[in-house]
Amino acid sequence: MGYPHIKGSWSEQKMKLKTKFASLTDSDLMYLEGKKVEMMMKLQLKLGKTHEELQEILAGL
């Protein structure tokens, strides 16, 4: 039950996510080493998406 590897730099991916979901903030997308799962769970809650839906979104970026 992991998350896909982020393609490209996280900065680029953050911009794509913020463009797609205007409600996301820099704080929501702050990646801290070893805290990827916590950040992804926070995104799931904020966006109202399931784990699988968030995986598909990230894979499609």
PyMOL Python script that loads the backbone (N, CA, C, O; Angstrom):
from pymol import cmd

cmd.read_pdbstr("""\
ATOM      1  N   MET A   1       0.842  -1.189   0.000  1.00  0.00           N
ATOM      2  CA  MET A   1       0.000   0.000   0.000  1.00  0.00           C
ATOM      3  C   MET A   1       0.876   1.237   0.000  1.00  0.00           C
ATOM      4  O   MET A   1       0.774   2.086   0.885  1.00  0.00           O
ATOM      5  N   GLY A   2       1.743   1.330  -1.009  1.00  0.00           N
ATOM      6  CA  GLY A   2       2.634   2.466  -1.088  1.00  0.00           C
ATOM      7  C   GLY A   2       2.106   3.515  -2.043  1.00  0.00           C
ATOM      8  O   GLY A   2       0.993   3.416  -2.560  1.00  0.00           O
ATOM      9  N   TYR A   3       2.917   4.501  -2.258  1.00  0.00           N
ATOM     10  CA  TYR A   3       2.588   5.560  -3.203  1.00  0.00           C
ATOM     11  C   TYR A   3       3.585   5.486  -4.336  1.00  0.00           C
ATOM     12  O   TYR A   3       4.726   5.071  -4.131  1.00  0.00           O
ATOM     13  N   PRO A   4       3.182   5.878  -5.519  1.00  0.00           N
ATOM     14  CA  PRO A   4       4.101   5.792  -6.655  1.00  0.00           C
ATOM     15  C   PRO A   4       5.292   6.716  -6.468  1.00  0.00           C
ATOM     16  O   PRO A   4       5.210   7.734  -5.780  1.00  0.00           O
ATOM     17  N   HIS A   5       6.385   6.346  -7.086  1.00  0.00           N
ATOM     18  CA  HIS A   5       7.564   7.203  -7.071  1.00  0.00           C
ATOM     19  C   HIS A   5       7.219   8.487  -7.811  1.00  0.00           C
ATOM     20  O   HIS A   5       6.606   8.454  -8.878  1.00  0.00           O
ATOM     21  N   ILE A   6       7.607   9.593  -7.249  1.00  0.00           N
ATOM     22  CA  ILE A   6       7.334  10.896  -7.863  1.00  0.00           C
ATOM     23  C   ILE A   6       8.263  11.085  -9.056  1.00  0.00           C
ATOM     24  O   ILE A   6       9.484  10.995  -8.924  1.00  0.00           O
ATOM     25  N   LYS A   7       7.675  11.347 -10.221  1.00  0.00           N
ATOM     26  CA  LYS A   7       8.460  11.570 -11.432  1.00  0.00           C
ATOM     27  C   LYS A   7       8.895  13.032 -11.476  1.00  0.00           C
ATOM     28  O   LYS A   7       8.088  13.930 -11.235  1.00  0.00           O
ATOM     29  N   GLY A   8      10.158  13.269 -11.779  1.00  0.00           N
ATOM     30  CA  GLY A   8      10.657  14.631 -11.834  1.00  0.00           C
ATOM     31  C   GLY A   8      10.902  15.176 -10.441  1.00  0.00           C
ATOM     32  O   GLY A   8      10.845  14.440  -9.456  1.00  0.00           O
ATOM     33  N   SER A   9      11.173  16.459 -10.367  1.00  0.00           N
ATOM     34  CA  SER A   9      11.458  17.059  -9.060  1.00  0.00           C
ATOM     35  C   SER A   9      10.155  17.298  -8.296  1.00  0.00           C
ATOM     36  O   SER A   9       9.096  17.497  -8.892  1.00  0.00           O
ATOM     37  N   TRP A  10      10.253  17.274  -6.975  1.00  0.00           N
ATOM     38  CA  TRP A  10       9.075  17.502  -6.153  1.00  0.00           C
ATOM     39  C   TRP A  10       8.543  18.915  -6.382  1.00  0.00           C
ATOM     40  O   TRP A  10       7.333  19.132  -6.312  1.00  0.00           O
ATOM     41  N   SER A  11       9.415  19.871  -6.650  1.00  0.00           N
ATOM     42  CA  SER A  11       8.981  21.251  -6.923  1.00  0.00           C
ATOM     43  C   SER A  11       8.049  21.300  -8.130  1.00  0.00           C
ATOM     44  O   SER A  11       7.023  21.979  -8.105  1.00  0.00           O
ATOM     45  N   GLU A  12       8.414  20.575  -9.185  1.00  0.00           N
ATOM     46  CA  GLU A  12       7.572  20.534 -10.384  1.00  0.00           C
ATOM     47  C   GLU A  12       6.230  19.876 -10.078  1.00  0.00           C
ATOM     48  O   GLU A  12       5.183  20.347 -10.520  1.00  0.00           O
ATOM     49  N   GLN A  13       6.271  18.790  -9.324  1.00  0.00           N
ATOM     50  CA  GLN A  13       5.050  18.057  -9.007  1.00  0.00           C
ATOM     51  C   GLN A  13       4.127  18.888  -8.113  1.00  0.00           C
ATOM     52  O   GLN A  13       2.906  18.854  -8.270  1.00  0.00           O
ATOM     53  N   LYS A  14       4.715  19.631  -7.179  1.00  0.00           N
ATOM     54  CA  LYS A  14       3.916  20.508  -6.312  1.00  0.00           C
ATOM     55  C   LYS A  14       3.157  21.529  -7.146  1.00  0.00           C
ATOM     56  O   LYS A  14       1.974  21.777  -6.910  1.00  0.00           O
ATOM     57  N   MET A  15       3.833  22.115  -8.112  1.00  0.00           N
ATOM     58  CA  MET A  15       3.191  23.120  -8.952  1.00  0.00           C
ATOM     59  C   MET A  15       2.030  22.506  -9.739  1.00  0.00           C
ATOM     60  O   MET A  15       0.972  23.120  -9.876  1.00  0.00           O
ATOM     61  N   LYS A  16       2.235  21.297 -10.252  1.00  0.00           N
ATOM     62  CA  LYS A  16       1.173  20.619 -10.992  1.00  0.00           C
ATOM     63  C   LYS A  16      -0.023  20.323 -10.081  1.00  0.00           C
ATOM     64  O   LYS A  16      -1.173  20.508 -10.478  1.00  0.00           O
ATOM     65  N   LEU A  17       0.258  19.864  -8.862  1.00  0.00           N
ATOM     66  CA  LEU A  17      -0.822  19.569  -7.921  1.00  0.00           C
ATOM     67  C   LEU A  17      -1.571  20.844  -7.530  1.00  0.00           C
ATOM     68  O   LEU A  17      -2.799  20.844  -7.447  1.00  0.00           O
ATOM     69  N   LYS A  18      -0.825  21.938  -7.289  1.00  0.00           N
ATOM     70  CA  LYS A  18      -1.469  23.192  -6.913  1.00  0.00           C
ATOM     71  C   LYS A  18      -2.302  23.760  -8.061  1.00  0.00           C
ATOM     72  O   LYS A  18      -3.325  24.403  -7.826  1.00  0.00           O
ATOM     73  N   THR A  19      -1.871  23.527  -9.295  1.00  0.00           N
ATOM     74  CA  THR A  19      -2.641  23.962 -10.451  1.00  0.00           C
ATOM     75  C   THR A  19      -3.922  23.155 -10.568  1.00  0.00           C
ATOM     76  O   THR A  19      -4.988  23.702 -10.850  1.00  0.00           O
ATOM     77  N   LYS A  20      -3.812  21.855 -10.351  1.00  0.00           N
ATOM     78  CA  LYS A  20      -4.969  20.962 -10.476  1.00  0.00           C
ATOM     79  C   LYS A  20      -5.941  21.128  -9.309  1.00  0.00           C
ATOM     80  O   LYS A  20      -7.154  21.029  -9.494  1.00  0.00           O
ATOM     81  N   PHE A  21      -5.413  21.381  -8.103  1.00  0.00           N
ATOM     82  CA  PHE A  21      -6.225  21.506  -6.890  1.00  0.00           C
ATOM     83  C   PHE A  21      -5.887  22.832  -6.211  1.00  0.00           C
ATOM     84  O   PHE A  21      -4.955  22.910  -5.410  1.00  0.00           O
ATOM     85  N   ALA A  22      -6.645  23.862  -6.533  1.00  0.00           N
ATOM     86  CA  ALA A  22      -6.366  25.212  -6.036  1.00  0.00           C
ATOM     87  C   ALA A  22      -6.416  25.316  -4.518  1.00  0.00           C
ATOM     88  O   ALA A  22      -5.850  26.249  -3.948  1.00  0.00           O
ATOM     89  N   SER A  23      -7.073  24.387  -3.861  1.00  0.00           N
ATOM     90  CA  SER A  23      -7.191  24.451  -2.398  1.00  0.00           C
ATOM     91  C   SER A  23      -5.904  24.034  -1.678  1.00  0.00           C
ATOM     92  O   SER A  23      -5.776  24.249  -0.473  1.00  0.00           O
ATOM     93  N   LEU A  24      -4.955  23.441  -2.402  1.00  0.00           N
ATOM     94  CA  LEU A  24      -3.709  23.007  -1.765  1.00  0.00           C
ATOM     95  C   LEU A  24      -2.774  24.187  -1.532  1.00  0.00           C
ATOM     96  O   LEU A  24      -2.675  25.098  -2.354  1.00  0.00           O
ATOM     97  N   THR A  25      -2.099  24.148  -0.402  1.00  0.00           N
ATOM     98  CA  THR A  25      -1.151  25.202  -0.049  1.00  0.00           C
ATOM     99  C   THR A  25       0.264  24.620  -0.013  1.00  0.00           C
ATOM    100  O   THR A  25       0.447  23.404  -0.057  1.00  0.00           O
ATOM    101  N   ASP A  26       1.254  25.502   0.068  1.00  0.00           N
ATOM    102  CA  ASP A  26       2.641  25.046   0.212  1.00  0.00           C
ATOM    103  C   ASP A  26       2.794  24.197   1.467  1.00  0.00           C
ATOM    104  O   ASP A  26       3.546  23.223   1.476  1.00  0.00           O
ATOM    105  N   SER A  27       2.092  24.562   2.508  1.00  0.00           N
ATOM    106  CA  SER A  27       2.146  23.811   3.762  1.00  0.00           C
ATOM    107  C   SER A  27       1.625  22.384   3.574  1.00  0.00           C
ATOM    108  O   SER A  27       2.184  21.440   4.132  1.00  0.00           O
ATOM    109  N   ASP A  28       0.560  22.226   2.792  1.00  0.00           N
ATOM    110  CA  ASP A  28       0.007  20.898   2.523  1.00  0.00           C
ATOM    111  C   ASP A  28       1.003  20.023   1.777  1.00  0.00           C
ATOM    112  O   ASP A  28       1.009  18.803   1.941  1.00  0.00           O
ATOM    113  N   LEU A  29       1.832  20.635   0.969  1.00  0.00           N
ATOM    114  CA  LEU A  29       2.737  19.911   0.087  1.00  0.00           C
ATOM    115  C   LEU A  29       4.184  19.919   0.563  1.00  0.00           C
ATOM    116  O   LEU A  29       5.093  19.592  -0.200  1.00  0.00           O
ATOM    117  N   MET A  30       4.399  20.290   1.819  1.00  0.00           N
ATOM    118  CA  MET A  30       5.754  20.323   2.361  1.00  0.00           C
ATOM    119  C   MET A  30       6.225  18.897   2.615  1.00  0.00           C
ATOM    120  O   MET A  30       5.660  18.187   3.447  1.00  0.00           O
ATOM    121  N   TYR A  31       7.259  18.484   1.894  1.00  0.00           N
ATOM    122  CA  TYR A  31       7.797  17.131   2.032  1.00  0.00           C
ATOM    123  C   TYR A  31       8.942  17.150   3.036  1.00  0.00           C
ATOM    124  O   TYR A  31       9.926  17.869   2.861  1.00  0.00           O
ATOM    125  N   LEU A  32       8.801  16.362   4.075  1.00  0.00           N
ATOM    126  CA  LEU A  32       9.867  16.195   5.058  1.00  0.00           C
ATOM    127  C   LEU A  32      10.381  14.768   4.948  1.00  0.00           C
ATOM    128  O   LEU A  32       9.593  13.827   4.847  1.00  0.00           O
ATOM    129  N   GLU A  33      11.677  14.606   4.968  1.00  0.00           N
ATOM    130  CA  GLU A  33      12.294  13.290   4.861  1.00  0.00           C
ATOM    131  C   GLU A  33      11.686  12.334   5.875  1.00  0.00           C
ATOM    132  O   GLU A  33      11.620  12.647   7.064  1.00  0.00           O
ATOM    133  N   GLY A  34      11.248  11.184   5.418  1.00  0.00           N
ATOM    134  CA  GLY A  34      10.671  10.176   6.291  1.00  0.00           C
ATOM    135  C   GLY A  34       9.211  10.404   6.639  1.00  0.00           C
ATOM    136  O   GLY A  34       8.637   9.623   7.398  1.00  0.00           O
ATOM    137  N   LYS A  35       8.590  11.452   6.107  1.00  0.00           N
ATOM    138  CA  LYS A  35       7.197  11.790   6.433  1.00  0.00           C
ATOM    139  C   LYS A  35       6.286  11.738   5.205  1.00  0.00           C
ATOM    140  O   LYS A  35       5.235  12.378   5.188  1.00  0.00           O
ATOM    141  N   LYS A  36       6.677  10.991   4.191  1.00  0.00           N
ATOM    142  CA  LYS A  36       5.907  10.928   2.956  1.00  0.00           C
ATOM    143  C   LYS A  36       4.492  10.391   3.207  1.00  0.00           C
ATOM    144  O   LYS A  36       3.516  10.947   2.704  1.00  0.00           O
ATOM    145  N   VAL A  37       4.389   9.320   3.976  1.00  0.00           N
ATOM    146  CA  VAL A  37       3.073   8.719   4.220  1.00  0.00           C
ATOM    147  C   VAL A  37       2.155   9.701   4.934  1.00  0.00           C
ATOM    148  O   VAL A  37       0.979   9.811   4.589  1.00  0.00           O
ATOM    149  N   GLU A  38       2.682  10.418   5.929  1.00  0.00           N
ATOM    150  CA  GLU A  38       1.876  11.392   6.655  1.00  0.00           C
ATOM    151  C   GLU A  38       1.398  12.508   5.730  1.00  0.00           C
ATOM    152  O   GLU A  38       0.249  12.942   5.815  1.00  0.00           O
ATOM    153  N   MET A  39       2.287  12.973   4.844  1.00  0.00           N
ATOM    154  CA  MET A  39       1.909  14.028   3.910  1.00  0.00           C
ATOM    155  C   MET A  39       0.818  13.522   2.960  1.00  0.00           C
ATOM    156  O   MET A  39      -0.145  14.234   2.680  1.00  0.00           O
ATOM    157  N   MET A  40       0.975  12.297   2.471  1.00  0.00           N
ATOM    158  CA  MET A  40      -0.007  11.744   1.547  1.00  0.00           C
ATOM    159  C   MET A  40      -1.362  11.549   2.232  1.00  0.00           C
ATOM    160  O   MET A  40      -2.401  11.786   1.617  1.00  0.00           O
ATOM    161  N   MET A  41      -1.361  11.128   3.476  1.00  0.00           N
ATOM    162  CA  MET A  41      -2.616  10.967   4.214  1.00  0.00           C
ATOM    163  C   MET A  41      -3.298  12.324   4.396  1.00  0.00           C
ATOM    164  O   MET A  41      -4.521  12.428   4.297  1.00  0.00           O
ATOM    165  N   LYS A  42      -2.505  13.356   4.661  1.00  0.00           N
ATOM    166  CA  LYS A  42      -3.042  14.710   4.795  1.00  0.00           C
ATOM    167  C   LYS A  42      -3.673  15.164   3.480  1.00  0.00           C
ATOM    168  O   LYS A  42      -4.739  15.779   3.479  1.00  0.00           O
ATOM    169  N   LEU A  43      -3.011  14.860   2.360  1.00  0.00           N
ATOM    170  CA  LEU A  43      -3.557  15.215   1.049  1.00  0.00           C
ATOM    171  C   LEU A  43      -4.866  14.474   0.780  1.00  0.00           C
ATOM    172  O   LEU A  43      -5.819  15.056   0.261  1.00  0.00           O
ATOM    173  N   GLN A  44      -4.910  13.188   1.135  1.00  0.00           N
ATOM    174  CA  GLN A  44      -6.140  12.413   0.959  1.00  0.00           C
ATOM    175  C   GLN A  44      -7.296  13.081   1.685  1.00  0.00           C
ATOM    176  O   GLN A  44      -8.376  13.244   1.117  1.00  0.00           O
ATOM    177  N   LEU A  45      -7.078  13.469   2.934  1.00  0.00           N
ATOM    178  CA  LEU A  45      -8.132  14.101   3.722  1.00  0.00           C
ATOM    179  C   LEU A  45      -8.544  15.438   3.128  1.00  0.00           C
ATOM    180  O   LEU A  45      -9.734  15.719   2.987  1.00  0.00           O
ATOM    181  N   LYS A  46      -7.562  16.261   2.779  1.00  0.00           N
ATOM    182  CA  LYS A  46      -7.857  17.597   2.272  1.00  0.00           C
ATOM    183  C   LYS A  46      -8.611  17.537   0.943  1.00  0.00           C
ATOM    184  O   LYS A  46      -9.511  18.340   0.696  1.00  0.00           O
ATOM    185  N   LEU A  47      -8.239  16.581   0.090  1.00  0.00           N
ATOM    186  CA  LEU A  47      -8.860  16.485  -1.228  1.00  0.00           C
ATOM    187  C   LEU A  47     -10.094  15.588  -1.237  1.00  0.00           C
ATOM    188  O   LEU A  47     -10.837  15.561  -2.218  1.00  0.00           O
ATOM    189  N   GLY A  48     -10.312  14.855  -0.148  1.00  0.00           N
ATOM    190  CA  GLY A  48     -11.452  13.943  -0.100  1.00  0.00           C
ATOM    191  C   GLY A  48     -11.287  12.770  -1.054  1.00  0.00           C
ATOM    192  O   GLY A  48     -12.260  12.298  -1.641  1.00  0.00           O
ATOM    193  N   LYS A  49     -10.053  12.300  -1.206  1.00  0.00           N
ATOM    194  CA  LYS A  49      -9.742  11.203  -2.124  1.00  0.00           C
ATOM    195  C   LYS A  49      -9.349   9.959  -1.337  1.00  0.00           C
ATOM    196  O   LYS A  49      -8.860  10.049  -0.211  1.00  0.00           O
ATOM    197  N   THR A  50      -9.570   8.800  -1.945  1.00  0.00           N
ATOM    198  CA  THR A  50      -9.113   7.553  -1.344  1.00  0.00           C
ATOM    199  C   THR A  50      -7.630   7.377  -1.653  1.00  0.00           C
ATOM    200  O   THR A  50      -7.059   8.106  -2.463  1.00  0.00           O
ATOM    201  N   HIS A  51      -7.028   6.409  -1.000  1.00  0.00           N
ATOM    202  CA  HIS A  51      -5.621   6.091  -1.252  1.00  0.00           C
ATOM    203  C   HIS A  51      -5.415   5.789  -2.735  1.00  0.00           C
ATOM    204  O   HIS A  51      -4.471   6.282  -3.353  1.00  0.00           O
ATOM    205  N   GLU A  52      -6.299   4.983  -3.293  1.00  0.00           N
ATOM    206  CA  GLU A  52      -6.179   4.586  -4.693  1.00  0.00           C
ATOM    207  C   GLU A  52      -6.353   5.776  -5.635  1.00  0.00           C
ATOM    208  O   GLU A  52      -5.633   5.895  -6.627  1.00  0.00           O
ATOM    209  N   GLU A  53      -7.301   6.650  -5.327  1.00  0.00           N
ATOM    210  CA  GLU A  53      -7.506   7.836  -6.166  1.00  0.00           C
ATOM    211  C   GLU A  53      -6.288   8.749  -6.149  1.00  0.00           C
ATOM    212  O   GLU A  53      -5.897   9.290  -7.182  1.00  0.00           O
ATOM    213  N   LEU A  54      -5.687   8.919  -4.965  1.00  0.00           N
ATOM    214  CA  LEU A  54      -4.499   9.771  -4.864  1.00  0.00           C
ATOM    215  C   LEU A  54      -3.339   9.134  -5.625  1.00  0.00           C
ATOM    216  O   LEU A  54      -2.566   9.842  -6.270  1.00  0.00           O
ATOM    217  N   GLN A  55      -3.204   7.819  -5.562  1.00  0.00           N
ATOM    218  CA  GLN A  55      -2.167   7.129  -6.322  1.00  0.00           C
ATOM    219  C   GLN A  55      -2.327   7.412  -7.815  1.00  0.00           C
ATOM    220  O   GLN A  55      -1.348   7.701  -8.503  1.00  0.00           O
ATOM    221  N   GLU A  56      -3.552   7.330  -8.310  1.00  0.00           N
ATOM    222  CA  GLU A  56      -3.813   7.575  -9.731  1.00  0.00           C
ATOM    223  C   GLU A  56      -3.479   9.013 -10.111  1.00  0.00           C
ATOM    224  O   GLU A  56      -2.914   9.262 -11.176  1.00  0.00           O
ATOM    225  N   ILE A  57      -3.825   9.955  -9.243  1.00  0.00           N
ATOM    226  CA  ILE A  57      -3.519  11.370  -9.505  1.00  0.00           C
ATOM    227  C   ILE A  57      -2.009  11.565  -9.616  1.00  0.00           C
ATOM    228  O   ILE A  57      -1.527  12.194 -10.558  1.00  0.00           O
ATOM    229  N   LEU A  58      -1.271  11.027  -8.658  1.00  0.00           N
ATOM    230  CA  LEU A  58       0.177  11.200  -8.641  1.00  0.00           C
ATOM    231  C   LEU A  58       0.829  10.487  -9.833  1.00  0.00           C
ATOM    232  O   LEU A  58       1.777  11.005 -10.422  1.00  0.00           O
ATOM    233  N   ALA A  59       0.333   9.329 -10.178  1.00  0.00           N
ATOM    234  CA  ALA A  59       0.891   8.597 -11.319  1.00  0.00           C
ATOM    235  C   ALA A  59       0.639   9.339 -12.632  1.00  0.00           C
ATOM    236  O   ALA A  59       1.416   9.212 -13.578  1.00  0.00           O
ATOM    237  N   GLY A  60      -0.435  10.104 -12.688  1.00  0.00           N
ATOM    238  CA  GLY A  60      -0.784  10.826 -13.908  1.00  0.00           C
ATOM    239  C   GLY A  60      -0.098  12.172 -14.075  1.00  0.00           C
ATOM    240  O   GLY A  60      -0.263  12.819 -15.110  1.00  0.00           O
ATOM    241  N   LEU A  61       0.657  12.603 -13.094  1.00  0.00           N
ATOM    242  CA  LEU A  61       1.318  13.916 -13.192  1.00  0.00           C
ATOM    243  C   LEU A  61       2.494  13.869 -14.161  1.00  0.00           C
ATOM    244  O   LEU A  61       3.164  14.881 -14.368  1.00  0.00           O
TER     245      LEU A  61
END
""", "prot")
cmd.dss("prot")
cmd.show_as("cartoon", "prot")
cmd.util.cbc("prot")
cmd.orient("prot")
